[in-house]
Amino acid sequence: MTDDGSRTTLVRVLQELSETLLTVIHGLPSPSAELGGVAFHDPVDEAYLPRNALVLGIGLTQDAEIAELLARLKDRGAIGLVVRGPRLLTDEITRAVDTSGIPLIALASGASWAQLAAMIRSLSVEDLVGGEDAESLGGLPSGDLFALANAVMAVIDAPVTILDRSSRVIAFSGRQDEGDASRIETILGRQAPERFTAAFVERGVFNALYRSDSPVWIEPGPPGTDLPRVAVAVRAGDEVLGSIWAVVREPLSEQRTQALIDATKLVALHMMRLRGGALGAQRLRADLASTALSGGPGAQEALRRLGLAGEAVLVLAMGLLAAEPSSVEAHARSQAERQRLSTGLAVHLAAVHPRCATTLVGEVCYALMPAGQESDADAQSRAARIAGEFLSRVTDGENALIGIGRVSSDLTRLADGRSSADRVLRVLLEHGGRHRRVARFEDVHVETLLLELRDLAAARGDRPTGPVARLIEYDRRKDSQLLETLEAWLDAFGDVATASAALFVHPNTFRYRLRRAVEVSGLDLDDSEARLAAMLQLRIVHALPGRPSSTD
């Protein structure tokens, strides 16, 4: 199947996202039908569908539901229905697809519906401004805003700058020496100085600029702005993308005013082309990384498209310490912080190696990093150093923890790499980041085993037995601290001075309690096997969530 049209079609979407996100279950997509938009299925409300909509069937699990929706969509002009995969092709589904003529498509397990919608819309944006392979827009190199700024300068005969919504300079024309001091400062700093923007905000310049489609005349005001300016907003639909500013000495003529208005349309296309390409590529790499980590038939193709096929890869897992107290506001802040740190990690790793890829899955940000030709130990040490540098540089990095998994030499080992990174991150979160914020698997191997044994004990419903159980019962009845005494002695390797100091009691008092613990429990402190058994019960069974402590 090929897509020869210049607009986005379902065929092109499938070509771009097949093997990683989307798989056709049954049906033949029309090679000529243009994609009119993405719509979410609402089982309660019959939502509006744009012409030639691709419908995302979130929550559809039963064959009867899917068949019924396909029958309804036939009369509403939809060109495809996406459901959560994997899904077996049944006779009922086959008949429904054949009758409706609407292909049924599966979204890969673990992939986000929101990411899918964003990816499809980014493809549509690319086509809106000339397609992925477009070389020019309006006769200028696609995305070359500097060339466009010079073209606008020639038309209106004044030096211009193109700013984004945050008043950052993203392009400027020649002849800036004809401007004033503030224009020179803006160009050199690539940002309109805050004192100028604050003065313009106070004068209502930005309100007028963003509420009008026509150029706004701006009289000189703040020190350094010796010349008037003309500014016009750049829009894509109802979204303001930025603005064009020209330093002038007199009002523009009617012809030049219209030329400046016309130029905003071309500037918007170039800005959308740049944004669509950058965001689309970023989302695609995130989705490819997610697919590779989830395994399945699309994992190998995802690694190939990431440029990591045949490479030894390290998996990093980054998580945040839980916010306390838990609330809706705290959860929202954590989500925003997680997204910010995930984006920051992607930028940091891209500077280290261009083929690094990151993806946010649930509450964990994963990163795939090529291990290169280094030994496994050296690769993990390098990854730990890079992760530590990132956390030390990023704002609020003290709330983030990063686990370094084992090196995965091929696709079959990638799942093990992710699992080991998850295990390391869990240990770090369990300790609350008190001792370290970055760790390799070999650094916490024993701790991961203890946590897994605790999980096994919890699943079986195990309870303390033997000497530990007797001490727990005695402490409960007598309100004593014998179990706490034994645990401190074991942790101190039998050093009474260290153990008594940890409990803030006199060494003689500690020795007395320890003798009572031995008498009550029957534990032989000279038996290494008995000591190990007691330590394991204290670490694994007695430490289970919900277990009563010795002082309860």
N, C-alpha and C positions, 0 to 999 in steps of 0.2 A: 504494500500500500504506500502511496506517495501523496504528498500534499503539494500541489503546484500553485495553489492560490497564495495571494499575498496577505490574506487575513488568516486569523487563527481558526482552525477547524478542529474537530474532535480527533481527526486522524493525526494532526500535528501534536496535539496534547498527548496522545497515546505514544507517539514516537519519542517525545521528549521524556516522558515519565514511565514508559513501560519498563518492566523488569525491576524497577525500583519501588514505584508506588502503585501503578495501575496495571491490571491484567484483564483482558476481555474474557468473560466467562462464556458468553454465547451471543451471537449476532454480529452483523457486519456494519461498522460505522460508515456513514455516507462520506465519500471522499470530497464532495463538493459543498456540503452544508457548513456554513460559517457558524462558529460558536457565538451565540448571542449573549451569554452570561452564565453565571453559576447561581443555582437556587438551592436552598436547604428545604428538604421535605418537612412539613409540619403536619403531624397526624390529626391535630385538633382543628387547625384553620387552613382553608384552601388558599394558600398563599399565591400572590401574583407571580407568574412565570414570564420572564422575557422571551422573546422569540428565539427559537433554537436553543433552549436552555439545557445545560447539563445539570441534572438533579442529583443532589447528594442525599441518599436515603439513610440518614443517621438513625440508628436504633432498629432498623428493619432486620429481623432475624428469621421470621417464618416464611416458608415458600408461598403460602396463601396471601400474606401481606404484600409480598413483592409482586406476585401475579396481579393482584387487584390494583396496585399503584401503576403498573405498566399499562393496564387497560385504560386507566384514567389519563395517563400522560399521552396516550396515542392521539387523543383529540385536542391536546393542548400544545402540540408542536415541539415536544421535547426531543432531543437528539441522543440522549443517553441517560442511564440510571446507574449510579455508583452505590454499591453496598459494601459492607465490611467483609473482607476475606479472611481466611480461605473459605470457599463455599463449594459444595458439590453440585454438579449439574444434574437436576432431576427432570423427570418427564414433565412435571407441572411447570417448571421454570422454562423449559425448552418450548413448550406450547405457547406460553405467555409472551416470550420474546418474539417467536415467529409470527404470532398474531398481531402484535403491536408494531413490529418493525423497529423497536427501540433496543439497541444493544445493552446488555447487562455487563457491568464492569465491577471488578473487585478492587478495593483499596487494601493494601498490604497491612497485615496485622501489626499493631503498634504505631502505625503512622497516624498523624494528627489530621483531623478533618479541616481544622483551621489552616494548617500548613498547606494542605492540598488546595483549598480555595485560593490562598494567597499565591501559590505557584501558578495556578491557571490564570489568575488575573494578571500576574506579572508577564506571562506570555502574551496576553492580550495587549498590555501596554507596549511591549516591544513591537508588536505588529502595528499598533496605532501610529508609532513614530517611524515606521519604515522597516520593521522586521529585524531579526537577529543579525542578518548579514548586510544590513543597510550600510552604505558607505557615505551617503550624503543626505542632508536635509536642507531643502531650499538652496541647493547648489553649494553648500558648505559641508566640510567633513562632519560626520555625525558625532554630536557631543562636543565639538570644538567651539566652546563658548567664547574663547578669545578671538577667534576669527569672526564670530558673529558680532561681538562687541565692536570690532573695527568696522564691520559693515554698517552697523547702526550709526557709529560715529560719522561715517562718510555721508549717510543719508541726512542726518540732522545737523551736521557741521558743528559738533560739540563733543568733547571727551566724555565717555560714559563708563560707568561701572555697573556690573550685574551682581546683586546681593541676594542671599537667601533670606528666609524668614527671621534668622537670628542676626541679620545685618553683617554677615560674614561675606567678604569679597570672594566670589567664585570666578570672576573674569573681569578684565578691564581692557579698554582700548588704548591706542596710542594718544599722543598729544596731551598727556596728563600734566605736562609742565604749564599748560594754559590755565590750569585750575588754581585754587587757592591753597593755603597752608593745610587746611583740614583735609582736602582731597589728597594731598601728598602723604599726610600722616595715615589716612585710611588705606592707601595703596601699600605703603611700607609695612603696616601692621596687619594687612589683609583682614581688617575688621574695622568697622566704623567706631571711632572712640566713644566710650560710654558717655562722656559728658555731652557729646553731640546728640547721640540717640536720646538721652534723657531730656535734653532741651526740646528736641522735636516731639517727643511724647507729650511733654507738658504743653506744647503749643497745639497739640491735636493733629500734627502732620500725619502720623501713621493712621489715625482714625480716618482721616479724609482719603488717604492713599488707598487703604484696603476697602473702602466703601464705594470707590468710584472706578469706572472702567477708563476714565479719561486721565490724561496727565495732570498732575497737581503742581501749581506754581508755589515755590518756597522762597520767601525773602531771606536774605542773610540774617543771621541771628547770633549764635554763639561765637565767642572770639575764635578767629581763624577761618570762619566762613564769610569771606569778604564778597563772594559772588553769589547771585541767585542760583537756584537749582530747579530743574523740572524732573519729577519722578512719576513713574507709572507702575502699577501692580502687574505682576505676571501671574496669570491664572491658568489652571487646567480644570475646566468645569467650574465648580463652586469652591475649589481649593486654591488658596493663595500659595504659590510656590516661592515667590520672592519679588524683586522689583528691579527696575532699571532707573539709574540716576544719571542725569546729565548736568554738567556745570555750564551755565549759559550766561550771557551778558544782557540778553533781552528776550522777551517772550518769543516762542516759536511761531512761525507762520502756520496758517491753517494746513498747508500741504505737509509741512514737517511734523506737525502734531499728529496728523493722520498716519504718516509714515512711522512715527514712534509707536502709535497704537497697533499698527499692523505688525511691527517688529515683535511685540509681546507674544503674539501667537507662535512665531517661529522660535523665540527663546523658550517658550513653554515646552514645545516639542523636543528641543535639545535637552532641556532639564529633565523631562520625563524619560527621555532615552537613557540619559546617564543614570537616573535613579532606578528605572526599571531594570537596566542591565545589572547594576551593582546589587540591588536587593534580590533580584531573581537568582543571580549566581550564588549569593549568600544562602538563600533559602534552599536552593537545589543542593548545595554541598551539605547543608544540615540534614536534609532528607536522605541523601545518599549515605551519610554517616550513620543515621538511625537505621536504615535498611541493612547496612553491613553488620551492625552490632546485633540486630535481631536475628540474623541468620536466614535460612530459607533459600529458595531458588534464586532470589534476586540479589543475594549478598555478593556473589562473585562479580556480577555485572556492576554493582555499586562500587566495589573496590577498584574495578578497572576504570570507571569514570572518574574516580577520585585520584587516579594515578598511583594507587597503592597495591595493585595486583602484583603478586610475586615478591612483595616487600615484607621484611620483618617489621612488625608494628607494635607499638606500646599503647595501651589504653589507660587514660587518666580519668578519674572520677572525682568531680568536685561537688561538695554539698555544703549547706549552711547550717550552723548551729540553730536549734529551734528557738523561736522568739518566745519570750516570757513577759507577761502573761499572754496566753493565747486569746486572740480576739479577731474579729473580722478585719479590723484595721491593721493589726499586726501581721495577719496572713497576707493582706494586700501588699504591705511593705516588703515582706519577705519575697513575694513573687516578683515585685519590681526589682529588688536587689539581686535576686537570682538571675533575672534576665540581663541586668546590667553587667554582672560579673561574667556571665556566659559570653556576652558580646566582647567584653574586655579580654577574656582568655583567648577568644578566637583571633583578635587583633594581635595579641602578644605572641601567640604561637605562629601566626602567619609571618611575623618578622623573623622567627627562628628558622622555619622551614615552610616554603610556599604550599606544600602538599598536606600540611596539617589540616584536619577537619574537626569541627565541633558540632555538637547537637545537644539540645536540652530535652531530656526524656523524663517526664514527671518532675521530681524535685532534684534530679541529678543531672549535671552537665558532664557529658562525656567528650573526650578528645582522642582522636587517633593521631599518633605521632610516629613518623618513620624512624626506625631504630638505626638505620644506616648499616655500616660495616663493623660497628663496635661490638664488643662482647655483650652478652645480656646484662652483666653486672654494670659495665660502664654505661650502657644505654639507660638503665634505670637510674643510675646516679646522676647522669646528665639531665634526665627528665625531672628528677627531684630538685635539682638546682634551679632549673628553669621555672618550675612551679613555685619554688620558694621566692624567687625574684619577683614573680608576678604578684604574689600575695603581699610582699613587702612594699610594692609600688602602688597597688590599687587602693582606692579609698574604701575603708571598712573591710579590708582584706582579713582582719583578725577574726571576722565571723565566718570565714570560709575555710574549708579543709579539703585537701587533695590527696587521694590515694593513687599510687602508681602500681599498675598491674604488672604481671609477668609478660615478657616478650612473646608475641605470637608470630611464629615463623610462617604460618599459612592460614587459610580461611578456617580450617578445622580447629585451629588453636585460638581463633579470635574470641570465641565464646568463653574459653578459659581465661583469656586475658581480661575480658570484661568482668567475669566472676571474681577474679583475684583483686581487681581494682575495687569492686563493690565491697569485698571483704575487708580490705584495708580501710576504706572510707568508714565502714561501720565501726571498726575499732576506734578510729579517731573521734567519731561522733559519740561513741560510748564514753570516752574519756573526757569529752567536752573540750577538746583542744588544749587541755591543760599542759601537757608535756610536749606536744609537737603539733604542727599544723600540716605538715607534709610527711608522708611515710611511704617507703617501698614495701613490697610484699614480704621480703625477707626480714624487714625490721619488726614486723608484728605477726609473724607466722604463728607463734604459740598462742598469742591472744585471739587470733581468728579461730584456732582450733577450740579454745575454751568457749568462745561464743557459740560455736556450732554444737558443742556438747551440751551447752545450756539449752539451746533450741531443742535438741533431741530429748533432754530430760523433761522439758516443758510439754512436749508433744505426748510423752508417755505418762505424764502426771506423776513423775517420781517425787518422793519426799525424802528428807534426811533419815538415815537409819543409823543404828549402832551408837558409838560414843557421842557423835554430834547430836543425834536425836535425844539422847538422855540429858545432855547439857541444855538443849533448848527447853525441854520439859521442866527441868529443875529451875532454870532461870525464870520460867513463867510462873511457877508456884512460889518461889522464894524471893522473887524480884531481885535477883543477884546478877552479876556480870561475869559469870564463869566462862561462857562461850566467847565473849569479847576478849577475856584474858588469854584464852587458848589461841585465838586468832592472832592477837598481837605477838605472842611468843613465836608462833610459826612464821609470821611475816618477818620477825627479827632474827630468824635462824637460831633461836635459843638464847639470844643475848638479852638478859633480863634488864640491864640498864637501859638499852634502847627501847625495849618493849614497854617498860614502866613509864619512861618519859613520854612515849606516844600516847599513853592513857592518863598522864598527869597524876600518877599515884607513886607512893614511896616504893622503892625496890622490895623492902620487906613485906609490905602489903601485897605487892604483886606476887611474890614467892608463895605467900599463904594462899592466895586465890588459885594459883596454878596447882598447888598440892590438892586443894579441894576439887578442882576440875578433874584431876587424875582420879581421885577417889570416887567421885560421882559417876564419871564416864567409863572408867575402867580402861582408858587409853594408855598404852605403853609408849611413853615418849622416847624410849631408847630403840623402838622398832621403826626403821625407816619406812617400811611398807605401811605401817599404821599411820605414821605422820603424813605420808603422801595421800592416803585414802581420806584422812580428815581434811587436808588442804583442798583436795578436789571437791569434796562435798561442800565445803564452805564457799569455794569459788563458783561452783556450777549449780548444785541443787538448792542450797540455802539462799543463794543470791537471786533466785528466780523472782520476777515481778509478782507481787501479791503475796509472797511468803511472809509470815510474821517474823519480826526480828526477835532477838533474844530478850529485848526489853519491852516488847509489846505486852 
